[in-house]
Amino acid sequence: MAIPGLAELTDGEENISPTLFLLSGPPGIGKRDYCREFLEEGLSSGRRCIFLSSKITDKEKIDLFNMNEKKFNSLFVNPVLVNDSPSEKSLDGTLKRIISYLSDIRIGASLDQQSNVGTDDLDNIIYFVMDSLNHFCDIFEISSIRKFLAKLVLQLRKRKTIGVFTIDSPISADYQPIVSFCDGIMEMKFEESNDSLIRKIRLLSMAGHAMTKPTWIQFSIDKNGRFTFANDLLKCTLDGRVIQHHPVYYLDLPFHSEGCARTYRKFMSVFKDLDPKYEVLNYNFCFIDIVGLSNPELAVHRQKEKIVRLNEFISSCNSFRKVSDDLKIILPSGDGMAIGYENNPELPYKLSTELHGFLRKYNKRIQADSTIKVRIGLSSGPVFTVYDISNRLNVWGPGIVMARRVMDLGDSWHILLTENFAMQLRPLYEEYRNNIRLIGSYEIKHGEKINVYSAYCDDYGNPELPEKFKQIYTSP
């Protein structure tokens, strides 16, 4: 039984005894891809597998492994989906499902023994993954997670289990009690090299082994999420990752494939003329910007960490994850993203308030340089379809432009609305009338003046007047 990269991490070991590993690393480094490769090794050898995640749905799980539960002996549980709303009961229900699954395995093993069916002891080993302890703690109370883990680990140790629990680094002091059960530790990290990031991993400890000198091993992840562990190898000019196969060259520059080289040529030359079929649509936009992300003093890996973390929080919001993909559009920007909803103008507003709740809870327990502060602009209006540089259909137009313009007027934690958007919301509920307030008029690009509203209360928003408005009111 092995974990990905075991031979490289241990100088030649091929099998390990049952161990519960804690895998730490910054967001976006590939912890989930590592876990997928680990589980796929178990699935391919016919072992029983348990995948526990509060982030992904059944459909995403099928896409992740390119198969479904009917095709292999596995259990997937998302506690968030066990009940109508996440609570301690959700964790209890999750634990019951896992215990039932483990009980079925014991019954099956007993029947095999009664039938005199010879079974290798290794065949009874369980492969287990709990994806992102951070995300669990963002949704559930830490005290509830501690009780859940204590019961879960007890059940796993009754079986021969090799497991991986992932957590983002740096690990907050609040999380120390919930990771103390692990008897193996792996770490991942980014390193900056020639304006690019490289990935490295090391094995700090493992049950039954004395790790006298843990060594950082470089690894890469291909476009299919497959890991390769290596030392200093040739890197692709396009994405900076290690080239694991025979390289393709263009102007003496190495690439993973002809596809990478072709993409590079498109970026370096004038793209072919396009003839888009324009279609006018009406969307309600939420434009989210991470404040201070472009600060040159902020390390590249820290910038990426914040973007990845923001994406995770947005994906956790009910107003995002419960809306079908064909009813919303997502447009990444340098310091955040714009999310457009086709119909309901309440959805961008609810997304803003939910996101503020997640971020404020997160910022209370994180280091100062890892805190995430956002400013948000809300607007609605027409957009039209265009083709981007990759020849993919995209949208642009007054709706998204105005959301960006009003967002630019805000500071940390401001949720600012254009007048047309505010007028759609304020008549709906008394809460909206009380919390959405006119703060004044501002002249934006091309001399256009717009009335701007600010949404705030004790739970979200910023009651302070934006600095740009203060300058207007204090100027002679």
C-alpha positions in Angstrom: 0.0 0.0 0.0 1.5 3.4 -1.0 0.8 7.1 -1.1 1.8 9.2 -4.2 5.5 9.9 -4.3 6.3 7.4 -1.4 9.5 6.2 -3.0 10.8 9.7 -3.6 9.8 10.9 -0.1 11.3 8.0 1.7 14.3 7.0 -0.5 12.8 3.8 -1.8 10.0 2.6 0.5 7.2 0.9 -1.5 4.6 0.1 1.2 3.6 1.7 4.5 1.6 0.6 7.5 -1.8 2.0 8.1 -1.3 5.7 8.9 -3.6 8.8 9.2 -1.7 11.6 7.5 -2.2 15.4 7.8 -1.4 17.0 4.5 -0.8 20.8 4.8 -0.1 23.3 2.1 -1.2 26.7 0.8 -4.5 26.9 -1.2 -4.1 26.0 -4.9 -1.0 23.9 -4.5 -2.7 20.6 -5.4 -3.8 18.9 -2.1 -7.1 17.7 -3.6 -5.3 16.4 -6.7 -2.9 14.5 -4.5 -5.9 13.0 -2.6 -7.6 12.0 -5.9 -4.5 10.2 -7.1 -4.2 8.4 -3.7 -7.9 7.3 -3.9 -7.6 6.2 -7.5 -4.7 3.9 -6.5 -7.1 2.3 -4.0 -10.0 2.1 -6.4 -7.9 0.5 -9.1 -6.7 -2.2 -6.7 -10.3 -2.9 -5.6 -9.9 -1.4 -2.1 -12.7 0.2 -0.1 -12.6 4.0 -0.3 -14.2 6.8 1.7 -14.2 10.4 0.4 -15.4 13.1 2.8 -15.7 16.7 1.5 -17.8 19.7 2.4 -17.0 21.4 -0.9 -18.1 19.2 -3.8 -21.3 17.7 -4.9 -22.1 14.2 -6.2 -21.9 15.4 -9.8 -18.5 17.0 -9.2 -17.3 13.8 -7.5 -18.2 11.8 -10.6 -16.3 14.3 -12.8 -13.4 14.2 -10.3 -13.0 10.4 -10.7 -14.7 10.0 -14.0 -16.9 7.2 -12.6 -19.7 6.7 -10.2 -20.3 4.7 -7.0 -21.9 1.8 -8.8 -18.6 1.0 -10.5 -16.5 0.7 -7.4 -16.6 0.0 -3.6 -16.7 3.6 -2.3 -18.5 6.0 -0.2 -18.8 9.8 -0.8 -20.3 12.1 1.8 -20.8 15.9 1.8 -22.1 16.8 5.3 -23.4 20.1 4.0 -25.9 18.1 1.8 -27.0 15.7 4.6 -29.5 18.1 6.0 -31.3 21.2 4.7 -28.8 23.4 6.5 -25.3 22.6 7.9 -25.5 21.8 11.6 -24.1 19.4 14.2 -26.9 17.0 13.1 -25.3 17.0 9.6 -22.0 15.7 11.2 -23.9 13.1 13.2 -25.6 11.9 10.0 -22.3 11.8 8.2 -20.8 9.7 10.9 -23.7 7.2 10.9 -23.2 6.7 7.1 -19.5 6.0 7.6 -20.1 3.6 10.5 -22.8 1.8 8.4 -20.4 1.5 5.5 -17.6 0.2 7.7 -20.0 -2.3 9.3 -21.0 -3.6 5.8 -17.3 -4.2 5.2 -16.9 -6.2 8.4 -20.0 -8.3 7.5 -18.6 -9.0 4.0 -15.2 -10.0 5.5 -16.9 -12.4 7.9 -18.9 -14.1 5.1 -15.6 -14.5 3.1 -14.0 -16.3 6.1 -17.1 -18.5 6.6 -16.9 -19.5 2.9 -13.2 -20.3 3.3 -12.4 -17.6 0.8 -8.8 -16.7 1.1 -8.4 -13.0 1.5 -5.1 -11.1 1.7 -5.0 -9.0 4.9 -4.2 -6.0 2.7 -7.4 -6.3 0.8 -9.3 -5.2 3.9 -7.4 -1.9 4.1 -9.6 1.3 3.9 -8.5 4.3 1.8 -9.9 7.5 3.4 -9.7 11.2 2.5 -11.2 14.2 4.4 -10.8 17.2 2.1 -10.1 20.6 3.7 -10.4 20.7 7.5 -10.4 24.5 7.0 -13.6 24.4 5.0 -15.3 22.2 7.5 -14.4 24.7 10.3 -15.7 27.6 8.2 -19.1 25.9 8.0 -19.4 24.1 11.3 -18.2 25.1 14.8 -14.7 24.0 15.6 -15.9 22.4 18.8 -18.4 20.3 16.7 -15.6 19.3 14.3 -13.4 18.2 17.3 -16.1 15.9 18.6 -16.8 14.6 15.1 -13.1 13.8 14.4 -12.7 12.1 17.8 -15.5 9.6 16.9 -14.5 9.3 13.3 -10.8 8.5 14.0 -11.9 5.9 16.6 -13.9 4.1 13.9 -11.1 4.4 11.3 -8.5 3.0 13.7 -10.7 -0.1 14.3 -10.1 -0.9 10.7 -6.8 -0.9 8.9 -7.0 2.6 7.4 -4.6 4.8 5.6 -6.0 8.3 5.4 -5.2 11.8 4.3 -6.7 14.9 6.0 -5.9 18.1 4.2 -5.6 21.6 5.7 -4.4 24.9 4.5 -1.1 26.3 5.8 -0.1 28.2 7.8 -2.1 26.2 10.4 -3.9 28.4 12.9 -3.4 27.8 16.6 -7.2 27.3 16.8 -6.8 24.2 14.6 -4.0 22.5 16.6 -6.4 20.4 18.7 -8.2 19.0 15.7 -5.0 17.8 13.9 -3.3 16.2 16.9 -4.8 12.8 16.1 -2.6 12.3 13.0 0.4 10.0 13.2 1.9 11.1 9.9 2.6 14.6 8.5 3.2 15.8 5.0 3.8 19.4 3.9 3.5 21.1 0.6 4.9 24.6 -0.3 5.4 27.0 -3.2 8.8 28.4 -4.0 9.4 31.4 -6.2 11.9 30.8 -9.0 12.6 33.2 -11.9 9.1 34.8 -11.5 7.4 31.5 -11.4 6.2 29.2 -8.7 7.4 25.6 -8.2 5.7 23.0 -6.0 7.5 21.0 -3.3 6.5 18.3 -0.8 8.1 16.5 2.1 7.2 13.7 4.5 7.9 14.9 8.1 6.7 11.8 10.0 5.1 8.5 9.4 3.9 5.7 11.7 6.6 3.1 12.3 9.3 5.1 10.5 12.0 7.4 11.8 12.3 10.4 9.4 15.8 11.6 10.3 16.2 14.2 7.5 13.0 15.1 5.7 13.8 16.3 2.2 11.8 18.7 0.0 10.9 17.0 -3.3 9.8 19.0 -6.3 6.6 17.8 -8.0 4.4 18.9 -10.9 0.8 18.3 -11.8 -0.3 17.8 -15.5 -3.5 19.1 -17.1 -5.3 15.9 -16.0 -4.3 16.4 -12.4 -1.6 13.7 -12.4 1.4 14.0 -10.2 5.1 13.6 -11.2 7.8 13.9 -8.6 11.1 15.2 -9.9 14.2 17.3 -9.2 15.2 20.2 -11.4 13.8 19.5 -14.8 13.0 21.5 -18.0 10.1 23.9 -17.5 7.4 24.9 -20.0 7.7 28.5 -21.2 3.9 29.0 -21.1 3.0 27.8 -17.5 6.4 27.3 -15.8 5.7 23.7 -14.8 8.1 20.9 -15.1 8.0 19.1 -18.5 7.7 15.4 -17.8 7.7 14.1 -21.4 9.6 14.9 -24.6 9.4 18.7 -25.0 8.1 20.6 -28.0 10.2 23.6 -29.0 9.2 26.9 -30.6 12.0 29.5 -31.2 14.2 27.4 -29.0 11.7 27.7 -26.1 10.5 24.5 -24.5 6.8 23.6 -24.1 4.8 20.7 -22.8 3.0 20.1 -26.1 2.2 21.6 -29.4 -1.0 23.0 -27.8 1.1 25.0 -25.3 3.3 26.3 -28.1 0.3 27.3 -30.2 -1.3 29.1 -27.2 2.0 31.0 -26.7 2.1 32.0 -30.4 -1.5 33.4 -30.1 -0.5 35.5 -27.1 2.6 36.8 -28.8 0.9 37.7 -32.1 -2.2 39.4 -33.4 -5.1 37.0 -33.0 -7.2 36.2 -36.0 -10.1 38.5 -36.8 -13.4 37.3 -35.3 -16.9 37.7 -36.4 -19.0 37.3 -33.3 -22.7 36.9 -33.3 -23.9 39.6 -30.9 -26.7 38.7 -28.6 -28.0 41.2 -26.0 -28.8 39.8 -22.5 -29.8 41.3 -19.2 -27.8 40.3 -16.1 -27.5 41.3 -12.5 -23.9 41.7 -11.5 -21.8 41.4 -8.4 -18.3 42.7 -9.0 -15.9 41.5 -6.2 -12.4 42.9 -5.7 -9.7 41.9 -3.2 -8.5 45.1 -1.5 -4.7 45.4 -1.6 -4.0 42.3 -3.7 -1.8 44.2 -6.2 0.4 45.5 -3.4 4.0 44.9 -4.7 5.1 44.0 -1.2 2.7 41.1 -1.1 4.4 37.8 -2.1 3.1 36.1 -5.3 2.2 32.9 -3.4 0.2 35.0 -0.9 -1.7 36.7 -3.7 -2.6 33.3 -5.2 -3.6 32.0 -1.8 -6.0 34.8 -1.3 -7.6 34.4 -4.8 -8.0 30.6 -4.2 -9.5 31.2 -0.8 -11.9 33.8 -2.1 -13.0 31.3 -4.8 -13.7 28.7 -2.1 -15.8 31.1 0.0 -17.8 32.2 -3.0 -18.4 28.6 -4.0 -19.7 27.9 -0.4 -22.4 30.6 -0.5 -25.9 29.3 -1.0 -26.7 32.1 -3.5 -23.9 30.8 -5.7 -23.8 27.0 -5.3 -27.6 26.5 -5.5 -28.0 28.4 -8.7 -27.6 26.4 -11.9 -24.5 27.2 -14.0 -26.7 28.0 -17.0 -28.3 30.9 -15.0 -25.1 32.6 -14.0 -21.8 33.7 -15.6 -18.4 34.1 -14.0 -15.8 36.5 -15.3 -12.4 36.4 -13.5 -10.6 39.7 -13.1 -7.1 40.4 -11.9 -8.0 41.0 -8.3 -11.3 39.1 -8.0 -14.2 38.3 -10.3 -17.6 39.4 -11.6 -20.6 37.1 -11.2 -23.7 37.7 -13.2 -27.2 36.3 -12.6 -29.7 36.1 -15.4 -32.9 36.8 -13.5 -33.2 37.5 -9.7 -31.6 40.8 -8.6 -31.6 39.6 -5.0 -28.9 37.0 -5.8 -25.9 39.3 -6.2 -27.0 41.1 -3.0 -27.3 37.8 -1.0 -24.0 36.7 -2.4 -22.4 39.9 -1.1 -23.8 39.5 2.4 -23.0 35.8 2.6 -19.5 36.3 1.5 -18.9 39.1 4.1 -20.1 36.7 6.8 -17.6 34.0 5.7 -14.7 36.4 5.3 -15.2 38.1 8.7 -15.3 34.8 10.5 -12.2 33.7 8.6 -10.2 36.9 9.2 -10.7 36.6 13.0 -8.5 33.5 13.3 -5.9 34.1 10.5 -2.6 35.9 10.4 -2.7 39.6 9.5 -1.0 39.2 6.1 -3.5 36.4 5.1 -6.7 38.3 5.8 -9.0 38.9 2.9 -10.8 42.3 2.6 -13.1 42.9 -0.4 -15.1 45.7 -1.9 -18.1 44.9 -4.0 -20.1 46.7 -6.7 -23.7 45.7 -7.7 -25.5 46.7 -10.8 -27.8 45.4 -13.5 -28.1 46.1 -17.2 -27.6 44.8 -20.7 -24.5 42.9 -21.9 -23.7 41.4 -25.2 -21.8 38.3 -26.2 -18.3 38.5 -27.6 -15.5 36.0 -28.4 -12.4 36.3 -26.3 -8.7 35.6 -27.3 -9.2 31.9 -26.8 -12.2 32.0 -29.2 -14.6 31.3 -26.3 -18.0 33.0 -26.0 -18.0 35.7 -23.3 -20.0 38.7 -22.3 -19.3 42.5 -21.9 -21.4 45.6 -21.8 -22.9 48.4 -19.6 -24.2 46.0 -16.9 -20.8 44.7 -16.0 -19.0 48.0 -16.6 -21.3 49.9 -14.2 -20.8 47.2 -11.5 -17.0 47.7 -11.9 -17.3 51.5 -11.8 -19.3 51.6 -8.6 -17.0 49.0 -7.0 -14.0 51.2 -7.8 -15.6 54.0 -5.6 -15.5 51.8 -2.5 -13.0 50.9 0.2 -12.6 47.7 2.3 -16.0 46.0 3.1 -18.1 48.5 1.1 -21.1 47.1 -0.8 -22.0 49.8 -3.3 -25.0 49.8 -5.6 -26.0 51.7 -8.7 -29.3 53.5 -8.4 -31.2 51.3 -10.8 -30.1 48.2 -8.9 -31.0 49.7 -5.5 -34.4 50.7 -6.7 -35.1 47.1 -7.7 -34.3 45.8 -4.2 -35.5 48.5 -1.7 -39.2 48.0 -2.4 -39.0 44.3 -1.7 -38.4 44.1 2.0 -38.2 46.5 5.0 -34.7 45.1 5.7 -33.6 46.3 2.2 -35.1 49.8 2.7 -33.3 50.2 6.0 -29.9 48.8 5.0 -29.6 50.2 1.4 -28.9 54.0 1.8 -28.1 56.7 -0.7 -24.6 58.2 0.0 -24.4 60.7 -2.8 -23.7 61.5 -6.4 -20.3 60.9 -8.1 -18.9 61.8 -11.5 -17.4 58.8 -13.2 -15.7 58.3 -16.5 -16.7 60.5 -19.5 -18.3 63.1 -17.1 -21.3 60.8 -16.3 -22.8 61.4 -12.8 -24.4 58.5 -11.0 -26.2 58.2 -7.7 -24.5 55.6 -5.4 -26.1 53.6 -2.6 -24.3 51.7 0.2 -25.6 48.5 1.8 -24.6 47.9 5.4 -25.8 46.7 8.9 -24.1 45.0 11.8 -23.5 41.8 9.9 -22.2 43.2 6.6 -21.0 46.2 4.7 -19.1 49.3 5.8 -21.0 52.3 7.4 -18.2 54.7 6.7 -18.4 57.0 3.8 -16.0 55.9 1.0 -12.8 58.0 0.8 -13.7 59.3 -2.7 -16.9 60.8 -1.4 -15.2 62.3 1.7 -12.9 64.1 -0.7 -15.9 65.6 -2.5 -17.6 66.8 0.7 -14.4 68.2 2.3 -13.0 69.9 -0.8 -13.3 73.8 -0.9 
